[in-house]
């Protein structure tokens, strides 16, 4: 399971497999709705981290805020990977398929 951390650039599919093993090893809660709630909490932490990032001025404060934001985004990704696992969705495949569809879409910009 921990071989994921020996790779420089693991794929999304490999990250998803890691979380499947981690859930089993750690006996994490696999209830989908509770995990959506946990994800919602993490999104709130992303909002807070973005606020700190936008307020940071000194280079050291900016780097610390960027690091914290990265950790909160990683937590969100972890929950997305877990939810994909619980529903047997290959998230890498779903993402690529959806982005291919989005290439042909047109989004209307809101008026100024």
Steps between C-alpha positions, in 0.01 A plus 500: 500500500773748589683453169295796377745724686799368309366644173559857389169535318244236595190488282157584630415131463796407720393756761151353494641150557709635788188634671319172455783324684528774761129479582534127558822528700370779726134382511384845391132586480373398156151646526459714189275766649720550805802526270319770301453682831872460575578635152274799567695573817825484302359741241436744783865464597598574138297822516681602818838414347418705189415799718836466677676459165340815359597701811862380510750765398846402623665223295523270803133556586402441138694173488349382830150587376565323169618191686189500722275546198672207329436279803132593511461438126674164545249412773216579258660285231532215750127510570418514128718194444329319788152584367602375157618176660177451694300530178745306278570802280838514327555869570786537253286357220197706605708818515652451155162413348335807658778738397480373141130586506576840650737584214199524271286700740437871500455685825308822509668774697282691745441863406726757667 
